Amino acid sequence: MSAQTEPKLVTQIDFARAGRITPQMKEVAEREHRDPEYIRERVADGRISIPANIVHIKKGMRAFGVGEGLSTKVNVNLGISGDKADAAEEWKKVKIAEDFGADAIMDLSNSGKTRQFRQQLIDETPLMVGTVPMYDAIGYMEKPLVKLTKDDLFEVVRAHAEDGVDFMTIHCGINKSVTKTFKETGRLMNIVSRGGSLLFGWMEVTGNENPFYEFYDELLEICHEYDVTISLGDSCRPGCLYDSNDATETAEMIELGKLCKRAWAAGVQVMVEGPGHMALDEIAANMKLQKRLCHNAPFYVLGPLVTDIGVGYDHITAAIGGAISASSGADFLCYVTPAEHLCLPNAQDVLDGLMATKIAAHAADIAKKVPHARDMDDKMGQARRKLDWDAMWECALDPVTGKKRYEESPAATEGTCTMCGKMCAVRTVNKIFEGTTIDLGIED
C-alpha cells in the first residue's frame, strides 16, 4: 500500500494493529516492568487500554495502561455539585488525588457550566481524566432532560473530546431490550446509575431508543478522532445485594460485549464498567463472567460493596470487594468514600477513600503476581526489622498519616512505639542477636 493510501493512524489501537509502538506504550511498559511488545499486542486486541486523548497528550499527561497483566489502577471521583458548588474544595481533592497516588480523576460535575473546571483540570493534571457527558448535558444545552435530542447529546460528547477527556463513561448498553427485561423481572433497587436513570427516563418519556446505542457508530467516530476510550457504563449495576447478578445486570452485560467488538473494529479503545453491590462469594464468578462476555476488555468496577449496611464506612465495604474483584480479574477500581450514600465527600473523605482503594488494589496486585508488586512490602519488612522509622515512611502508601500518628504518641524507649514500648518484640530479638543481655523487669 502506498503512503498516499495508507489509512491515518490516530488511536493507540490503530498504531498497535499496525505493529507500531507509541511513546505511550513505551511509557506504560517501563512503569509496569513489561516489554513494550507485550503492551502493543494487548492494546491491539483490546485486552489493554491506554486512555490518552491526543489533546491531553500534548498537554503533558502521563500514560497509564489498564488491563491484563498490569497493576490495578485507582480512580478518584470529584466535581461540582448543584447543592455544594465549591470549586476550591474540589481543587483540594485534585491535589490529594495527585499527591497520594491516584491514576485517574473523574470529573462528575453536574451543575451549571462545567466546562471551565474540566478544561482547567485537563490543562493541569497529568493523570487520566474521565467524565460522564450525560451529567453535563442538561446544563450544557440549557434544556430539560426530555427536550434533549440525539444531536444535543452528541454535541456534549464532542465538546468533552475536544477538551481532552481521556475516557468517557457512556451508557450505551441500556437499550429497549434491556429495559424490557428490567420491567418484566423487576428489582429491589431499580436503576441506581445516575446516567443510566437519566437515559431510562428519556427513553420512557420520548419512546425512542437510547441514542448512544442507536447511533453508536457515530459516537465511535467522535471517539476515534480524539482517541477517547469509551468506558461502557453499567446502567443496570446492582445497587444492593438483592439485585446482584440478576437478569437485568446480565442482559446489559451481554449488550456491552457486543459493543466492545464494534468499538475495536472502529479503532476505538474500550473499558467496561461493573458492579455495584455484591455478596463476597459472588464476586469472583461475576468478574470471570464479565471477562468472558466482554472478550477480556479491561474491567472497571465500583467496589463492589459487600454489604448494604456499612453506611459511613463504605470505603471499607468497597475496599473488601475491590480487593477480591481485582484479584479475580478486574483492572481498574473506582474509589468509594465514607460519604457514599450520604453526601458529597469532603477532602478528608477523598483521602480516606483513596487510601482504602489503593490498599485493595495493591493487595490484589500481590495476589495476581504483578511484576515487582511486593517489592515495597519486602522493603517495609526490612525497615521494621531495623526499627528504621524514616525508611518505613518511605515505604508507606500514606507516609504523612503514619508519621503524624507516630509522632503524636512518643514512646519512652527510643526506637519503639507506645504499643509495646520497651517490650517491643523487634527490639528484644535485635538485642539478643547483638549479644546484649536485656532485663524486661520494672527497672529496665
One Martini backbone bead per residue (centre of mass of N, CA, C, O) as a GRO file, in nm:
protein
  444
    1MET     BB    1   0.096   0.036   0.023
    2SER     BB    2   0.079   0.352  -0.010
    3ALA     BB    3   0.121   0.650   0.148
    4GLN     BB    4  -0.142   0.780   0.026
    5THR     BB    5  -0.337   0.513   0.128
    6GLU     BB    6  -0.279   0.516   0.411
    7PRO     BB    7  -0.410   0.494   0.696
    8LYS     BB    8  -0.490   0.677   0.961
    9LEU     BB    9  -0.321   0.715   1.263
   10VAL     BB   10  -0.454   0.768   1.604
   11THR     BB   11  -0.479   0.535   1.785
   12GLN     BB   12  -0.348   0.298   1.981
   13ILE     BB   13  -0.484   0.067   1.814
   14ASP     BB   14  -0.382   0.146   1.542
   15PHE     BB   15  -0.078   0.121   1.600
   16ALA     BB   16  -0.078  -0.169   1.708
   17ARG     BB   17  -0.189  -0.302   1.439
   18ALA     BB   18   0.068  -0.175   1.277
   19GLY     BB   19   0.325  -0.239   1.475
   20ARG     BB   20   0.330   0.020   1.664
   21ILE     BB   21   0.520   0.192   1.908
   22THR     BB   22   0.442   0.409   2.136
   23PRO     BB   23   0.522   0.626   2.380
   24GLN     BB   24   0.296   0.517   2.567
   25MET     BB   25   0.378   0.220   2.560
   26LYS     BB   26   0.660   0.265   2.676
   27GLU     BB   27   0.573   0.393   2.943
   28VAL     BB   28   0.407   0.156   3.045
   29ALA     BB   29   0.627  -0.060   3.032
   30GLU     BB   30   0.819   0.071   3.236
   31ARG     BB   31   0.621   0.089   3.480
   32GLU     BB   32   0.536  -0.240   3.449
   33HIS     BB   33   0.769  -0.430   3.365
   34ARG     BB   34   0.747  -0.441   3.043
   35ASP     BB   35   0.727  -0.520   2.730
   36PRO     BB   36   0.628  -0.338   2.464
   37GLU     BB   37   0.505  -0.582   2.309
   38TYR     BB   38   0.305  -0.663   2.525
   39ILE     BB   39   0.139  -0.407   2.500
   40ARG     BB   40   0.074  -0.399   2.198
   41GLU     BB   41  -0.081  -0.667   2.173
   42ARG     BB   42  -0.312  -0.582   2.384
   43VAL     BB   43  -0.409  -0.332   2.240
   44ALA     BB   44  -0.486  -0.465   1.967
   45ASP     BB   45  -0.708  -0.673   2.128
   46GLY     BB   46  -0.819  -0.507   2.407
   47ARG     BB   47  -0.675  -0.589   2.693
   48ILE     BB   48  -0.555  -0.297   2.656
   49SER     BB   49  -0.565   0.036   2.782
   50ILE     BB   50  -0.481   0.390   2.674
   51PRO     BB   51  -0.593   0.663   2.812
   52ALA     BB   52  -0.520   0.919   2.548
   53ASN     BB   53  -0.570   1.207   2.454
   54ILE     BB   54  -0.431   1.403   2.213
   55VAL     BB   55  -0.465   1.664   2.378
   56HIS     BB   56  -0.341   1.568   2.652
   57ILE     BB   57  -0.064   1.488   2.550
   58LYS     BB   58   0.020   1.787   2.475
   59LYS     BB   59  -0.004   1.860   2.803
   60GLY     BB   60   0.159   1.611   2.964
   61MET     BB   61   0.063   1.340   3.008
   62ARG     BB   62   0.036   1.039   3.147
   63ALA     BB   63   0.073   0.699   3.093
   64PHE     BB   64  -0.190   0.450   3.123
   65GLY     BB   65  -0.250   0.117   3.199
   66VAL     BB   66  -0.538  -0.105   3.128
   67GLY     BB   67  -0.504  -0.447   3.230
   68GLU     BB   68  -0.344  -0.712   3.142
   69GLY     BB   69  -0.074  -0.751   3.371
   70LEU     BB   70  -0.143  -0.502   3.539
   71SER     BB   71  -0.183  -0.268   3.741
   72THR     BB   72  -0.407  -0.148   3.956
   73LYS     BB   73  -0.630   0.098   3.916
   74VAL     BB   74  -0.717   0.439   4.038
   75ASN     BB   75  -1.012   0.628   4.115
   76VAL     BB   76  -1.128   0.974   4.137
   77ASN     BB   77  -1.403   1.142   4.250
   78LEU     BB   78  -1.536   1.457   4.128
   79GLY     BB   79  -1.709   1.773   4.172
   80ILE     BB   80  -1.971   1.986   4.095
   81SER     BB   81  -2.244   2.064   4.288
   82GLY     BB   82  -2.551   2.202   4.327
   83ASP     BB   83  -2.542   2.192   4.657
   84LYS     BB   84  -2.196   2.213   4.630
   85ALA     BB   85  -2.037   2.487   4.494
   86ASP     BB   86  -1.684   2.415   4.541
   87ALA     BB   87  -1.399   2.456   4.379
   88ALA     BB   88  -1.179   2.464   4.601
   89GLU     BB   89  -1.244   2.181   4.714
   90GLU     BB   90  -1.186   2.027   4.447
   91TRP     BB   91  -0.881   2.107   4.435
   92LYS     BB   92  -0.802   1.952   4.687
   93LYS     BB   93  -0.872   1.675   4.564
   94VAL     BB   94  -0.671   1.682   4.335
   95LYS     BB   95  -0.418   1.695   4.513
   96ILE     BB   96  -0.464   1.428   4.654
   97ALA     BB   97  -0.464   1.247   4.407
   98GLU     BB   98  -0.170   1.320   4.323
   99ASP     BB   99  -0.013   1.271   4.604
  100PHE     BB  100  -0.165   0.960   4.660
  101GLY     BB  101  -0.182   0.780   4.374
  102ALA     BB  102  -0.359   0.835   4.153
  103ASP     BB  103  -0.460   0.765   3.804
  104ALA     BB  104  -0.750   0.906   3.827
  105ILE     BB  105  -1.002   1.150   3.714
  106MET     BB  106  -1.343   1.221   3.780
  107ASP     BB  107  -1.561   1.451   3.633
  108LEU     BB  108  -1.891   1.500   3.800
  109SER     BB  109  -2.008   1.745   3.708
  110ASN     BB  110  -2.373   1.885   3.751
  111SER     BB  111  -2.340   2.215   3.746
  112GLY     BB  112  -2.385   2.400   3.509
  113LYS     BB  113  -2.085   2.528   3.395
  114THR     BB  114  -1.818   2.284   3.351
  115ARG     BB  115  -1.584   2.350   3.148
  116GLN     BB  116  -1.370   2.511   3.304
  117PHE     BB  117  -1.291   2.291   3.504
  118ARG     BB  118  -1.216   2.075   3.296
  119GLN     BB  119  -0.998   2.232   3.140
  120GLN     BB  120  -0.813   2.285   3.383
  121LEU     BB  121  -0.765   1.993   3.458
  122ILE     BB  122  -0.631   1.910   3.188
  123ASP     BB  123  -0.403   2.123   3.200
  124GLU     BB  124  -0.283   2.021   3.504
  125THR     BB  125  -0.315   1.713   3.480
  126PRO     BB  126  -0.145   1.388   3.438
  127LEU     BB  127  -0.393   1.242   3.464
  128MET     BB  128  -0.650   1.075   3.408
  129VAL     BB  129  -0.956   1.175   3.235
  130GLY     BB  130  -1.298   1.166   3.332
  131THR     BB  131  -1.643   1.135   3.210
  132VAL     BB  132  -2.010   1.228   3.203
  133PRO     BB  133  -2.191   1.372   2.966
  134MET     BB  134  -2.482   1.339   3.081
  135TYR     BB  135  -2.443   1.535   3.325
  136ASP     BB  136  -2.389   1.795   3.128
  137ALA     BB  137  -2.629   1.835   2.926
  138ILE     BB  138  -2.834   2.021   3.067
  139GLY     BB  139  -2.641   2.264   3.117
  140TYR     BB  140  -2.513   2.295   2.833
  141MET     BB  141  -2.806   2.318   2.674
  142GLU     BB  142  -3.042   2.440   2.839
  143LYS     BB  143  -3.223   2.173   2.908
  144PRO     BB  144  -3.439   1.953   2.950
  145LEU     BB  145  -3.423   1.625   2.928
  146VAL     BB  146  -3.673   1.570   2.721
  147LYS     BB  147  -3.543   1.793   2.505
  148LEU     BB  148  -3.328   1.621   2.426
  149THR     BB  149  -3.117   1.535   2.170
  150LYS     BB  150  -2.905   1.359   1.993
  151ASP     BB  151  -2.736   1.610   1.907
  152ASP     BB  152  -2.691   1.718   2.187
  153LEU     BB  153  -2.535   1.477   2.308
  154PHE     BB  154  -2.306   1.478   2.089
  155GLU     BB  155  -2.202   1.762   2.148
  156VAL     BB  156  -2.098   1.699   2.430
  157VAL     BB  157  -1.900   1.480   2.355
  158ARG     BB  158  -1.727   1.657   2.171
  159ALA     BB  159  -1.644   1.864   2.382
  160HIS     BB  160  -1.489   1.663   2.561
  161ALA     BB  161  -1.291   1.574   2.343
  162GLU     BB  162  -1.171   1.856   2.278
  163ASP     BB  163  -1.064   1.900   2.580
  164GLY     BB  164  -0.923   1.591   2.661
  165VAL     BB  165  -1.072   1.345   2.727
  166ASP     BB  166  -0.987   1.006   2.788
  167PHE     BB  167  -1.261   0.910   2.936
  168MET     BB  168  -1.600   0.781   2.882
  169THR     BB  169  -1.904   0.754   3.027
  170ILE     BB  170  -2.126   0.542   2.839
  171HIS     BB  171  -2.474   0.440   2.810
  172CYS     BB  172  -2.516   0.201   2.562
  173GLY     BB  173  -2.667  -0.075   2.688
  174ILE     BB  174  -2.948   0.073   2.742
  175ASN     BB  175  -3.195  -0.072   2.592
  176LYS     BB  176  -3.498  -0.193   2.509
  177SER     BB  177  -3.431  -0.483   2.588
  178VAL     BB  178  -3.329  -0.426   2.878
  179THR     BB  179  -3.584  -0.272   2.981
  180LYS     BB  180  -3.772  -0.511   2.947
  181THR     BB  181  -3.634  -0.690   3.154
  182PHE     BB  182  -3.661  -0.499   3.392
  183LYS     BB  183  -3.981  -0.481   3.390
  184GLU     BB  184  -4.034  -0.796   3.410
  185THR     BB  185  -3.841  -0.867   3.674
  186GLY     BB  186  -3.730  -0.671   3.856
  187ARG     BB  187  -3.643  -0.472   4.158
  188LEU     BB  188  -3.541  -0.331   4.447
  189MET     BB  189  -3.347  -0.069   4.322
  190ASN     BB  190  -3.338  -0.061   4.036
  191ILE     BB  191  -3.187   0.232   3.919
  192VAL     BB  192  -2.854   0.374   4.024
  193SER     BB  193  -2.767   0.507   3.778
  194ARG     BB  194  -2.754   0.818   3.675
  195GLY     BB  195  -2.723   0.791   3.367
  196GLY     BB  196  -2.922   0.555   3.335
  197SER     BB  197  -3.175   0.702   3.447
  198LEU     BB  198  -3.183   0.929   3.240
  199LEU     BB  199  -3.216   0.746   2.991
  200PHE     BB  200  -3.465   0.597   3.082
  201GLY     BB  201  -3.644   0.846   3.103
  202TRP     BB  202  -3.610   0.939   2.810
  203MET     BB  203  -3.722   0.680   2.677
  204GLU     BB  204  -4.003   0.676   2.815
  205VAL     BB  205  -4.101   0.960   2.716
  206THR     BB  206  -4.022   0.937   2.396
  207GLY     BB  207  -3.986   0.624   2.279
  208ASN     BB  208  -3.689   0.595   2.235
  209GLU     BB  209  -3.391   0.510   2.165
  210ASN     BB  210  -3.085   0.490   2.258
  211PRO     BB  211  -2.860   0.697   2.107
  212PHE     BB  212  -2.590   0.547   2.189
  213TYR     BB  213  -2.696   0.288   2.042
  214GLU     BB  214  -2.821   0.370   1.766
  215PHE     BB  215  -2.546   0.580   1.722
  216TYR     BB  216  -2.265   0.437   1.774
  217ASP     BB  217  -2.092   0.495   1.520
  218GLU     BB  218  -2.083   0.803   1.567
  219LEU     BB  219  -1.945   0.790   1.839
  220LEU     BB  220  -1.686   0.647   1.737
  221GLU     BB  221  -1.586   0.877   1.560
  222ILE     BB  222  -1.525   1.075   1.785
  223CYS     BB  223  -1.332   0.893   1.949
  224HIS     BB  224  -1.124   0.848   1.721
  225GLU     BB  225  -1.034   1.145   1.668
  226TYR     BB  226  -0.919   1.158   1.998
  227ASP     BB  227  -0.880   0.905   2.164
  228VAL     BB  228  -1.136   0.790   2.314
  229THR     BB  229  -1.228   0.608   2.579
  230ILE     BB  230  -1.468   0.372   2.629
  231SER     BB  231  -1.687   0.358   2.910
  232LEU     BB  232  -1.904   0.117   2.964
  233GLY     BB  233  -2.186   0.163   3.114
  234ASP     BB  234  -2.364   0.044   3.416
  235SER     BB  235  -2.685   0.098   3.449
  236CYS     BB  236  -2.747  -0.213   3.589
  237ARG     BB  237  -2.628  -0.204   3.846
  238PRO     BB  238  -2.613  -0.302   4.159
  239GLY     BB  239  -2.761  -0.139   4.465
  240CYS     BB  240  -2.781  -0.434   4.585
  241LEU     BB  241  -2.763  -0.756   4.678
  242TYR     BB  242  -3.037  -0.855   4.557
  243ASP     BB  243  -2.945  -0.760   4.241
  244SER     BB  244  -2.726  -0.947   4.196
  245ASN     BB  245  -2.696  -1.122   3.907
  246ASP     BB  246  -2.923  -1.046   3.733
  247ALA     BB  247  -3.098  -1.013   3.444
  248THR     BB  248  -3.032  -0.713   3.393
  249GLU     BB  249  -2.727  -0.714   3.423
  250THR     BB  250  -2.678  -0.941   3.209
  251ALA     BB  251  -2.813  -0.812   2.964
  252GLU     BB  252  -2.617  -0.573   2.950
  253MET     BB  253  -2.350  -0.729   2.929
  254ILE     BB  254  -2.409  -0.849   2.653
  255GLU     BB  255  -2.420  -0.577   2.504
  256LEU     BB  256  -2.131  -0.484   2.578
  257GLY     BB  257  -1.985  -0.705   2.420
  258LYS     BB  258  -2.077  -0.609   2.140
  259LEU     BB  259  -1.962  -0.316   2.165
  260CYS     BB  260  -1.668  -0.387   2.179
  261LYS     BB  261  -1.630  -0.497   1.891
  262ARG     BB  262  -1.718  -0.237   1.745
  263ALA     BB  263  -1.498  -0.056   1.856
  264TRP     BB  264  -1.248  -0.210   1.760
  265ALA     BB  265  -1.325  -0.197   1.455
  266ALA     BB  266  -1.300   0.138   1.488
  267GLY     BB  267  -1.042   0.205   1.674
  268VAL     BB  268  -1.154   0.175   1.978
  269GLN     BB  269  -1.129   0.205   2.302
  270VAL     BB  270  -1.198  -0.014   2.597
  271MET     BB  271  -1.423  -0.019   2.872
  272VAL     BB  272  -1.579  -0.192   3.152
  273GLU     BB  273  -1.846  -0.176   3.369
  274GLY     BB  274  -1.927  -0.244   3.718
  275PRO     BB  275  -1.990  -0.328   4.012
  276GLY     BB  276  -2.136  -0.232   4.315
  277HIS     BB  277  -2.332  -0.483   4.457
  278MET     BB  278  -2.185  -0.773   4.639
  279ALA     BB  279  -2.132  -1.068   4.737
  280LEU     BB  280  -1.847  -1.219   4.817
  281ASP     BB  281  -1.918  -1.510   4.666
  282GLU     BB  282  -1.978  -1.355   4.367
  283ILE     BB  283  -1.737  -1.199   4.243
  284ALA     BB  284  -1.551  -1.389   4.082
  285ALA     BB  285  -1.769  -1.487   3.881
  286ASN     BB  286  -1.835  -1.207   3.765
  287MET     BB  287  -1.558  -1.144   3.646
  288LYS     BB  288  -1.548  -1.389   3.453
  289LEU     BB  289  -1.805  -1.325   3.296
  290GLN     BB  290  -1.725  -1.052   3.188
  291LYS     BB  291  -1.472  -1.144   3.035
  292ARG     BB  292  -1.626  -1.333   2.849
  293LEU     BB  293  -1.850  -1.136   2.730
  294CYS     BB  294  -1.603  -0.896   2.684
  295HIS     BB  295  -1.329  -1.012   2.568
  296ASN     BB  296  -1.112  -0.898   2.784
  297ALA     BB  297  -1.180  -0.637   2.877
  298PRO     BB  298  -1.144  -0.390   3.065
  299PHE     BB  299  -1.224  -0.364   3.420
  300TYR     BB  300  -1.456  -0.135   3.586
  301VAL     BB  301  -1.500  -0.084   3.939
  302LEU     BB  302  -1.738  -0.052   4.217
  303GLY     BB  303  -1.567  -0.234   4.409
  304PRO     BB  304  -1.770  -0.406   4.561
  305LEU     BB  305  -2.017  -0.397   4.786
  306VAL     BB  306  -2.061  -0.642   5.060
  307THR     BB  307  -2.262  -0.434   5.196
  308ASP     BB  308  -2.554  -0.227   5.292
  309ILE     BB  309  -2.465  -0.138   5.621
  310GLY     BB  310  -2.188   0.065   5.590
  311VAL     BB  311  -2.260   0.336   5.684
  312GLY     BB  312  -1.970   0.551   5.681
  313TYR     BB  313  -1.787   0.271   5.566
  314ASP     BB  314  -1.771   0.225   5.239
  315HIS     BB  315  -1.463   0.212   5.197
  316ILE     BB  316  -1.450  -0.074   5.322
  317THR     BB  317  -1.662  -0.239   5.165
  318ALA     BB  318  -1.517  -0.175   4.890
  319ALA     BB  319  -1.229  -0.283   4.950
  320ILE     BB  320  -1.303  -0.573   4.982
  321GLY     BB  321  -1.424  -0.606   4.697
  322GLY     BB  322  -1.180  -0.492   4.538
  323ALA     BB  323  -0.973  -0.712   4.609
  324ILE     BB  324  -1.136  -0.943   4.482
  325SER     BB  325  -1.185  -0.833   4.197
  326ALA     BB  326  -0.885  -0.785   4.119
  327SER     BB  327  -0.788  -1.083   4.183
  328SER     BB  328  -1.025  -1.180   3.952
  329GLY     BB  329  -0.971  -0.932   3.699
  330ALA     BB  330  -0.978  -0.657   3.768
  331ASP     BB  331  -0.827  -0.325   3.658
  332PHE     BB  332  -1.033  -0.102   3.791
  333LEU     BB  333  -1.080   0.131   4.060
  334CYS     BB  334  -1.337   0.286   4.221
  335TYR     BB  335  -1.377   0.486   4.453
  336VAL     BB  336  -1.482   0.497   4.802
  337THR     BB  337  -1.643   0.675   5.049
  338PRO     BB  338  -1.779   0.758   5.357
  339ALA     BB  339  -2.013   0.933   5.189
  340GLU     BB  340  -2.159   0.719   5.079
  341HIS     BB  341  -2.510   0.779   5.058
  342LEU     BB  342  -2.494   1.093   5.195
  343CYS     BB  343  -2.262   1.281   5.044
  344LEU     BB  344  -2.045   1.504   4.965
  345PRO     BB  345  -1.725   1.481   4.964
  346ASN     BB  346  -1.452   1.555   5.129
  347ALA     BB  347  -1.119   1.566   5.155
  348GLN     BB  348  -1.097   1.340   5.369
  349ASP     BB  349  -1.270   1.136   5.221
  350VAL     BB  350  -1.085   1.111   4.978
  351LEU     BB  351  -0.843   1.000   5.127
  352ASP     BB  352  -0.979   0.752   5.251
  353GLY     BB  353  -1.077   0.628   4.983
  354LEU     BB  354  -0.808   0.609   4.838
  355MET     BB  355  -0.651   0.432   5.043
  356ALA     BB  356  -0.841   0.190   5.047
  357THR     BB  357  -0.810   0.135   4.737
  358LYS     BB  358  -0.503   0.106   4.725
  359ILE     BB  359  -0.490  -0.139   4.907
  360ALA     BB  360  -0.664  -0.324   4.734
  361ALA     BB  361  -0.492  -0.309   4.477
  362HIS     BB  362  -0.226  -0.408   4.601
  363ALA     BB  363  -0.323  -0.679   4.708
  364ALA     BB  364  -0.400  -0.786   4.426
  365ASP     BB  365  -0.120  -0.764   4.290
  366ILE     BB  366   0.010  -0.975   4.467
  367ALA     BB  367  -0.185  -1.208   4.389
  368LYS     BB  368  -0.122  -1.162   4.063
  369LYS     BB  369   0.187  -1.116   4.016
  370VAL     BB  370   0.285  -0.845   3.975
  371PRO     BB  371   0.548  -0.689   3.885
  372HIS     BB  372   0.692  -0.581   4.187
  373ALA     BB  373   0.455  -0.553   4.399
  374ARG     BB  374   0.633  -0.655   4.671
  375ASP     BB  375   0.883  -0.479   4.718
  376MET     BB  376   0.783  -0.272   4.937
  377ASP     BB  377   0.711  -0.482   5.150
  378ASP     BB  378   1.001  -0.587   5.190
  379LYS     BB  379   1.116  -0.312   5.277
  380MET     BB  380   0.937  -0.284   5.523
  381GLY     BB  381   1.043  -0.531   5.673
  382GLN     BB  382   1.331  -0.424   5.699
  383ALA     BB  383   1.264  -0.159   5.850
  384ARG     BB  384   1.127  -0.296   6.097
  385ARG     BB  385   1.366  -0.469   6.190
  386LYS     BB  386   1.539  -0.187   6.233
  387LEU     BB  387   1.369   0.053   6.330
  388ASP     BB  388   1.323   0.236   6.056
  389TRP     BB  389   1.120   0.499   6.027
  390ASP     BB  390   1.201   0.651   5.769
  391ALA     BB  391   1.179   0.400   5.586
  392MET     BB  392   0.879   0.351   5.637
  393TRP     BB  393   0.770   0.610   5.509
  394GLU     BB  394   0.880   0.538   5.220
  395CYS     BB  395   0.681   0.274   5.200
  396ALA     BB  396   0.427   0.415   5.239
  397LEU     BB  397   0.128   0.508   5.107
  398ASP     BB  398   0.094   0.701   5.384
  399PRO     BB  399   0.329   0.893   5.536
  400VAL     BB  400   0.180   1.120   5.682
  401THR     BB  401  -0.007   0.966   5.877
  402GLY     BB  402   0.200   0.781   6.011
  403LYS     BB  403   0.392   0.997   6.125
  404LYS     BB  404   0.186   1.156   6.288
  405ARG     BB  405   0.097   0.931   6.482
  406TYR     BB  406   0.376   0.867   6.599
  407GLU     BB  407   0.447   1.165   6.704
  408GLU     BB  408   0.188   1.194   6.899
  409SER     BB  409   0.319   0.909   7.044
  410PRO     BB  410   0.565   0.898   7.242
  411ALA     BB  411   0.823   0.701   7.339
  412ALA     BB  412   1.037   0.618   7.601
  413THR     BB  413   1.163   0.415   7.403
  414GLU     BB  414   1.384   0.412   7.178
  415GLY     BB  415   1.238   0.311   6.860
  416THR     BB  416   0.960   0.287   6.963
  417CYS     BB  417   0.630   0.229   7.065
  418THR     BB  418   0.327   0.253   7.259
  419MET     BB  419   0.241  -0.041   7.243
  420CYS     BB  420   0.535  -0.175   7.379
  421GLY     BB  421   0.798  -0.050   7.398
  422LYS     BB  422   1.033  -0.230   7.572
  423MET     BB  423   0.852  -0.493   7.457
  424CYS     BB  424   0.962  -0.505   7.189
  425ALA     BB  425   1.020  -0.761   6.980
  426VAL     BB  426   1.230  -0.646   6.789
  427ARG     BB  427   1.424  -0.536   7.001
  428THR     BB  428   1.477  -0.795   7.155
  429VAL     BB  429   1.598  -0.963   6.920
  430ASN     BB  430   1.819  -0.770   6.838
  431LYS     BB  431   1.972  -0.778   7.110
  432ILE     BB  432   2.033  -1.076   7.111
  433PHE     BB  433   2.197  -1.074   6.838
  434GLU     BB  434   2.401  -0.855   6.969
  435GLY     BB  435   2.456  -0.967   7.276
  436THR     BB  436   2.233  -0.848   7.456
  437THR     BB  437   2.136  -0.808   7.781
  438ILE     BB  438   1.801  -0.821   7.896
  439ASP     BB  439   1.569  -0.643   8.117
  440LEU     BB  440   1.204  -0.673   8.173
  441GLY     BB  441   1.180  -0.518   8.412
  442ILE     BB  442   1.091  -0.242   8.584
  443GLU     BB  443   1.393  -0.108   8.565
  444ASP     BB  444   1.453  -0.120   8.244
   0.00000   0.00000   0.00000
